[in-house]
Amino acid sequence: MQVTATSTVLSPLIALTPANKAKEPAAVDIIPAANNAAPDKVTLGQAPELADSYDLATVYISGLRESKPQGKAASAISQNLLSSLNSFAAGKSSLSIGGVFSQIGSLSRETTEYRNEARRMKVTREMAVKNPVPNFDVRTSSSNQAVHLNIKTKDGDTIQIELSSKRIGGENSTLEFSFTVDGSLSEAEQKALGELTEKLGQIGDEFFRTDTTELRNLKGIDTSVISGFSFTLARPDAKGNFVEQSYEFSVDDDAQTQTLRASDVRGYSVDITTNLKTLVASSTADARMLEPYLQLIRQATDDADTNNKSRRFMLDAFESMFGQFITRIPTQAEETATDATLAAFDSGLPDFTATIRSKVIHNREFYNQTSALVLTLTQETRVETNADARLIKQESRYELTNNRFEGVVDVENPEVTNPHYRYITEHREGNVSRILSMADDKVNNLLVEQNVTSTKETSEFENYKLVDKRTDEYTDHQLQQFSNLLATLNDNKQYTAISELLKDSKNNVFLNYK
């Protein structure tokens, strides 16, 4: 084997490159361990002039456990493992998984099981020349960065994908990959798998680069094929603690619901369940219908002094669950006047329940004092029929509990170190109910009722002693009844009237809190 080096003998810099990679027994790279001197080119096997004494030069060698994978996708994944490991371990980039995950769909067409491992090890130059293949018998430590993805299809097939970076001693590292299918994937499942893993690979790259990520909608997931997935990304934080961000998505065809549970590295979580159907098939939602809920999230997280990355994470998770309803094409079926009226009445959003939570931080001196945020958002639609009479009630509601400290240096630090602070407990509720009454397909009444109540208690502490407490309460109620206006409208215009009369309550779902 002919090998060249780009270093003087006196320098610890050596870069060895195989002359003919096609003849090598393994996919191997040999990389200099340092770069402290301008190298001169020499050829191994020649006899360059030697100094009287020199330090033993070291280099990094890297290679694959399975050096000749069968199949184009397996080969592409393995080369991505090797290049990602070299770049990441050398400190040139964060861990990258996108290249590997972009090949998963193709890999599923080649095999139902595949594993490989890339290793990067520091050795002396002499050892690298004698054996340029890393030692795969050395045991690895626990993972320091990892990706776990489990996917389930509607047919009951399961796919497990794992990618983990581990240390081998002080400066050696490894990147392990495994792919397992339990079942037999159809062509449609392979296609859906490829689309999902490519999207999640991009999400993973963003996470390892910035320690946060966003779904940016779920409409790209083929839920006619994929019934759910769980995706966990793990890495050490700036303090060396192991932190995770995770997403768990599932579709329940029997209950006609879909659910997203997600959590980020700072302890914030989102739990959302939506129905798959709206009041009528022709209902469509304007993007502005989400804004009142997004505004509540922004306001609550602003009050709680939430990290901006966590705020974006929560807003993204909420918006992602409704993207398909905002952009979907209305049904092409012929629409009756009643359907048009119900569609005008409907918010266009499916019924849902969403809960957003922060981690709980206790005051060291008063353990029952906690900083915690819980925000629940819901929409519920009820329909009652009796002969030709129909009563529809659609209620949107929120409940907020937001307890927090003010005057604390670091609100995310679990220890309250400042003895002079304010402790605020706040509870707020708001709702809007739209009620539609119909008889013989004619609207005979329309009501809109809005409520908001709030209680906020502020306690002042000096040297951990209560010196002042004040309570602020607020309530507001509005009721609108449109029966007189509707009585003057005929059948073919009532859905236009409904849309116009509900415009304000849809654009301003909740009464303003003062």
BATOR-868499 format. One line per 8 residues: their letters; for each residue x, y, z of C-alpha. Coordinates in steps of 0.02 Angstrom, whole numbers. Last residue first. Example, Ala and Ser with C-alpha at 12.3 -4.5 7.8 and 13.67 -1.06 7.14 Angstrom:
BEGIN
SA = 684:-53:357 | 615:-225:390;
# end
This chain:
BEGIN
KYNLFVNN = -2860:2241:1578 | -2893:2074:1492 | -2964:2093:1318 | -3116:1989:1279 | -3077:1830:1185 | -3109:1781:1005 | -3069:1948:927 | -3066:1903:741;
KSDKLLES = -3199:1771:766 | -3308:1879:879 | -3295:2025:758 | -3341:1925:603 | -3487:1834:682 | -3621:1950:611 | -3542:1951:438 | -3526:1763:423;
IATYQKND = -3701:1735:490 | -3772:1863:368 | -3688:1780:221 | -3754:1610:279 | -3929:1687:292 | -3933:1751:114 | -4016:1608:21 | -4143:1578:156;
NLTALLNS = -4214:1753:178 | -4156:1886:300 | -4269:2001:402 | -4280:1884:552 | -4090:1874:561 | -4075:2054:618 | -4201:2030:758 | -4121:1867:815;
FQQLQHDT = -3946:1941:831 | -3910:1925:1017 | -3746:1990:1087 | -3689:1958:1266 | -3535:2034:1348 | -3454:1998:1516 | -3303:2070:1606 | -3211:2028:1766;
YEDTRKDV = -3054:2091:1853 | -2974:2062:2022 | -2814:2134:2095 | -2746:2073:2261 | -2611:2157:2365 | -2485:2090:2489 | -2350:2179:2587 | -2205:2143:2705;
LKYNEFES = -2186:1955:2693 | -2017:1903:2760 | -1884:1821:2650 | -1762:1961:2689 | -1891:2076:2614 | -2040:1997:2528 | -2182:2079:2430 | -2333:1972:2385;
TEKTSTVN = -2433:2005:2225 | -2601:1920:2198 | -2686:1922:2028 | -2864:1864:1999 | -2941:1867:1827 | -3110:1841:1745 | -3158:1850:1561 | -3324:1815:1477;
QEVLLNNV = -3398:1820:1301 | -3572:1771:1240 | -3622:1770:1056 | -3800:1727:1010 | -3888:1682:847 | -4073:1645:829 | -4202:1587:704 | -4089:1517:572;
KDDAMSLI = -4188:1421:441 | -4154:1238:397 | -4330:1190:458 | -4282:1259:628 | -4109:1326:672 | -4028:1394:830 | -3845:1447:829 | -3744:1479:988;
RSVNGERH = -3569:1552:988 | -3484:1542:1157 | -3328:1642:1200 | -3216:1603:1347 | -3090:1677:1466 | -3005:1621:1625 | -2863:1697:1725 | -2762:1645:1876;
ETIYRYHP = -2609:1740:1936 | -2490:1711:2080 | -2349:1836:2098 | -2202:1824:2219 | -2101:1983:2234 | -1920:1987:2288 | -1794:2038:2419 | -1700:1885:2484;
NTVEPNEV = -1612:1862:2314 | -1542:1686:2301 | -1693:1592:2236 | -1621:1423:2191 | -1693:1330:2043 | -1607:1449:1921 | -1724:1483:1775 | -1780:1649:1852;
DVVGEFRN = -1601:1709:1860 | -1573:1869:1962 | -1738:1858:2057 | -1830:2024:2068 | -1993:1948:2009 | -2047:1772:2049 | -2184:1680:1955 | -2352:1595:1959;
NTLEYRSE = -2449:1590:1796 | -2610:1490:1794 | -2705:1518:1633 | -2871:1449:1575 | -2933:1466:1396 | -3098:1437:1308 | -3179:1426:1137 | -3360:1368:1137;
QKILRADA = -3463:1310:989 | -3648:1280:1021 | -3764:1211:889 | -3952:1189:912 | -4055:1101:779 | -4242:1086:757 | -4315:977:617 | -4349:829:733;
NTEVRTEQ = -4244:864:887 | -4059:892:858 | -3919:942:976 | -3744:985:915 | -3597:1020:1030 | -3432:1099:977 | -3282:1115:1092 | -3128:1224:1073;
TLTLVLAS = -2991:1222:1201 | -2835:1311:1266 | -2748:1268:1429 | -2601:1370:1495 | -2495:1311:1642 | -2344:1413:1695 | -2242:1380:1851 | -2132:1473:1974;
TQNYFERN = -2162:1393:2141 | -2187:1450:2319 | -2229:1294:2420 | -2043:1268:2450 | -2022:1431:2545 | -1834:1458:2573 | -1775:1359:2422 | -1910:1434:2311;
HIVKSRIT = -1967:1298:2194 | -1956:1298:2004 | -2085:1195:1907 | -2048:1163:1723 | -2161:1254:1603 | -2326:1190:1538 | -2433:1211:1383 | -2598:1118:1367;
ATFDPLGS = -2699:1104:1207 | -2873:1033:1184 | -2955:1029:1014 | -3114:1043:912 | -3067:1067:730 | -3038:1243:665 | -3151:1319:533 | -3226:1434:664;
DFAALTAD = -3398:1368:616 | -3546:1486:590 | -3509:1516:406 | -3484:1329:382 | -3649:1296:470 | -3739:1418:354 | -3658:1343:199 | -3706:1168:257;
TATEEAQT = -3886:1227:280 | -3891:1305:107 | -3831:1141:34 | -3657:1116:-35 | -3622:1008:-185 | -3466:906:-151 | -3301:986:-197 | -3244:994:-17;
PIRTIFQG = -3140:1144:32 | -2952:1136:-4 | -2843:1125:151 | -2723:1265:197 | -2783:1318:369 | -2845:1146:419 | -2681:1060:372 | -2581:1190:468;
FMSEFADL = -2675:1162:630 | -2557:1047:724 | -2404:1143:668 | -2468:1306:741 | -2467:1236:919 | -2295:1155:902 | -2223:1314:824 | -2289:1427:961;
MFRRSKNN = -2218:1311:1094 | -2044:1298:1014 | -2040:1485:979 | -2072:1520:1163 | -1939:1394:1213 | -1811:1480:1104 | -1861:1650:1174 | -1828:1595:1353;
TDADDTAQ = -1983:1629:1456 | -1995:1786:1562 | -2156:1719:1640 | -2253:1874:1588 | -2185:1859:1411 | -2231:1674:1411 | -2411:1714:1456 | -2426:1854:1328;
RILQLYPE = -2349:1752:1187 | -2458:1601:1224 | -2614:1709:1234 | -2567:1793:1069 | -2549:1623:986 | -2725:1580:1042 | -2797:1743:976 | -2695:1721:813;
LMRADATS = -2757:1549:766 | -2916:1612:683 | -2808:1732:581 | -2747:1586:476 | -2924:1574:407 | -3007:1408:436 | -3109:1312:309 | -3275:1223:337;
SAVLTKLN = -3346:1130:186 | -3341:961:272 | -3452:1020:414 | -3415:1045:600 | -3231:1008:576 | -3150:838:563 | -2985:764:619 | -3012:810:800;
TTIDVSYG = -2865:889:887 | -2757:837:1034 | -2615:947:1094 | -2487:922:1234 | -2345:1050:1240 | -2198:1045:1358 | -2068:1165:1427 | -1922:1089:1524;
RVDSARLT = -1778:1191:1453 | -1721:1056:1330 | -1890:1049:1245 | -2046:943:1260 | -2175:882:1135 | -2338:787:1135 | -2439:792:974 | -2606:704:957;
QTQADDDV = -2723:664:813 | -2906:622:829 | -3039:523:737 | -3072:413:891 | -3059:255:787 | -2927:326:669 | -2812:376:811 | -2663:472:739;
SFEYSQEV = -2501:491:836 | -2358:614:859 | -2222:611:991 | -2090:747:984 | -1936:761:1093 | -1801:880:1148 | -1675:811:1270 | -1542:869:1392;
FNGKADPR = -1388:783:1468 | -1302:905:1585 | -1128:965:1537 | -1157:1143:1594 | -1168:1210:1415 | -1293:1072:1373 | -1256:891:1331 | -1356:815:1187;
ALTFSFGS = -1516:718:1156 | -1642:714:1013 | -1798:608:1030 | -1925:568:893 | -2083:467:921 | -2190:422:772 | -2370:393:724 | -2500:315:610;
IVSTDIGK = -2401:339:449 | -2491:282:289 | -2644:393:271 | -2554:510:392 | -2432:559:254 | -2329:685:352 | -2299:847:255 | -2448:928:344;
LNRLETTD = -2355:925:508 | -2306:1107:517 | -2140:1199:545 | -2078:1064:665 | -1960:1181:758 | -1787:1159:832 | -1681:1198:984 | -1502:1170:1041;
TRFFEDGI = -1435:1280:897 | -1327:1165:789 | -1377:999:864 | -1560:1049:855 | -1552:1118:678 | -1471:958:615 | -1607:857:700 | -1747:957:618;
QGLKETLE = -1667:929:448 | -1659:743:483 | -1841:747:539 | -1896:811:368 | -1792:681:275 | -1856:547:394 | -2038:591:358 | -2023:597:169;
GLAKQEAE = -1924:435:162 | -2047:344:275 | -2194:403:168 | -2109:333:12 | -2066:168:96 | -2243:155:162 | -2317:185:-11 | -2201:52:-85;
SLSGDVTF = -2256:-71:47 | -2152:-107:200 | -2141:-284:267 | -2140:-306:454 | -2023:-259:596 | -1900:-143:513 | -1731:-107:591 | -1603:30:559;
SFELTSNE = -1446:56:664 | -1311:188:663 | -1160:214:775 | -1042:364:775 | -879:339:868 | -751:440:963 | -571:444:1020 | -499:591:1118;
GGIRKSSL = -518:541:1301 | -569:359:1303 | -689:298:1171 | -827:428:1168 | -999:401:1094 | -1109:476:959 | -1277:393:932 | -1394:362:787;
EIQITDGD = -1547:254:809 | -1688:207:690 | -1832:91:730 | -1968:54:603 | -2134:-28:645 | -2262:-111:531 | -2443:-112:594 | -2530:-78:429;
KTKINLHV = -2563:103:479 | -2376:127:499 | -2274:148:658 | -2115:248:673 | -1982:250:810 | -1840:376:802 | -1698:393:926 | -1557:519:903;
AQNSSSTR = -1406:531:1016 | -1267:641:1082 | -1156:595:1230 | -1193:410:1218 | -1121:293:1350 | -941:236:1336 | -868:129:1197 | -774:-35:1208;
VDFNPVPN = -617:-59:1104 | -640:-203:981 | -669:-87:834 | -485:-39:822 | -471:93:688 | -401:38:516 | -239:118:456 | -136:-32:515;
KVAMERTV = 53:-24:493 | 53:156:432 | -66:214:567 | 34:124:701 | 193:212:644 | 105:380:642 | 50:357:821 | -135:336:857;
KMRRAENR = -289:445:888 | -452:360:845 | -605:402:740 | -737:268:722 | -886:247:605 | -1016:114:643 | -1138:15:539 | -1304:-70:556;
YETTERSL = -1438:-124:432 | -1604:-214:442 | -1755:-222:328 | -1653:-206:169 | -1636:-121:0 | -1801:-28:-19 | -1794:30:163 | -1621:103:126;
SGIQSFVG = -1698:216:-7 | -1819:289:119 | -1680:304:249 | -1562:401:134 | -1610:577:188 | -1586:521:369 | -1400:493:347 | -1366:660:263;
GISLSSKG = -1476:751:388 | -1388:680:541 | -1257:815:571 | -1165:833:736 | -1102:1011:753 | -962:1072:640 | -773:1090:625 | -736:1027:801;
AAFSNLSS = -630:882:739 | -756:758:811 | -898:839:713 | -810:846:545 | -737:671:558 | -899:597:626 | -1007:677:492 | -889:618:354;
LLNQSIAS = -890:439:418 | -1076:428:451 | -1113:507:282 | -1003:376:200 | -1101:240:288 | -1269:314:237 | -1215:326:55 | -1153:145:56;
AAKGQPKS = -1314:83:135 | -1414:182:6 | -1312:117:-140 | -1324:-65:-89 | -1209:-185:2 | -1093:-98:123 | -905:-120:95 | -809:-60:248;
ERLGSIYV = -926:-125:383 | -841:-62:540 | -806:102:453 | -649:208:462 | -554:344:547 | -372:376:585 | -313:524:686 | -126:560:687;
TALDYSDA = 15:561:812 | 198:605:795 | 322:537:921 | 422:686:980 | 590:715:898 | 775:683:926 | 938:697:824 | 841:760:675;
LEPAQGLT = 815:644:529 | 858:675:347 | 730:590:237 | 747:406:194 | 612:359:72 | 480:227:115 | 350:356:160 | 356:499:38;
VKDPAANN = 396:676:92 | 306:841:67 | 357:985:180 | 236:1044:313 | 212:1220:384 | 207:1195:572 | 79:1186:712 | -63:1088:635;
AAPIIDVA = -119:950:753 | -182:771:754 | -165:750:568 | -301:647:485 | -302:470:418 | -464:423:331 | -523:245:307 | -660:156:213;
APEKAKNA = -596:-20:234 | -495:-155:146 | -415:-29:26 | -403:-71:-159 | -532:56:-218 | -450:190:-112 | -293:192:-221 | -157:306:-157;
PTLAILPS = -218:300:22 | -198:470:107 | -91:506:259 | -89:678:340 | 48:701:470 | 85:847:583 | 183:805:741 | 332:895:662;
LVTSTATV = 512:839:662 | 481:706:529 | 419:837:410 | 238:827:358 | 126:795:208 | 127:606:209 | 100:484:67 | 42:305:74;
QM = 71:167:-52 | 0:0:0;
# end
